[in-house]
């Protein structure tokens, strides 16, 4: 079955409508952003079905054969990617790379990631995983993610207690940047995908919550499932609140 291609004339019309008085250069800028958005959506389109194939038990070798690349290339493209590590002497490049990773995050979502790193550090864990991100979502009470949790009849304090009571033992005091665990990386990827699926142009704490639920294997997904915070309710509540409250 052939998939209908994206029509170029429709995209041109959308760019022209978005910049009716911006002049040719303004439309060039909008067109570049639209192209970047299309690339991101296309990557997540393939990623969605790669995840489906992985869940069905297919190997990276088999997936690579159907994409037309090696298993190493397939895994490099679709396995969760880390946030850039901190390296002395390249501060400007580091900040630029981090802005690319979190450029579409709302202020509340960025603060949630900061809180996630602080939670990992406080509990002396070497990696940021789903439980640290969920604690951050709860602690960023101004965000939509926290409001969605509360609308499920779950107290933010009770949810944090449920998480902290099941945290892994402390390992060693961590200095400097703390990288993301595989489950944490996947959560960030799925948060971006959730934003695209809902047609939102920013990534907020509500999308991080959806990413935590969709990740499915981490401690956060387990606790959310046990307390009754479901993907169906979360999506319905996010749509009810509307995109104007994305945060």
Beta strands, then each sheet from edge to edge (+ up, - down):
end
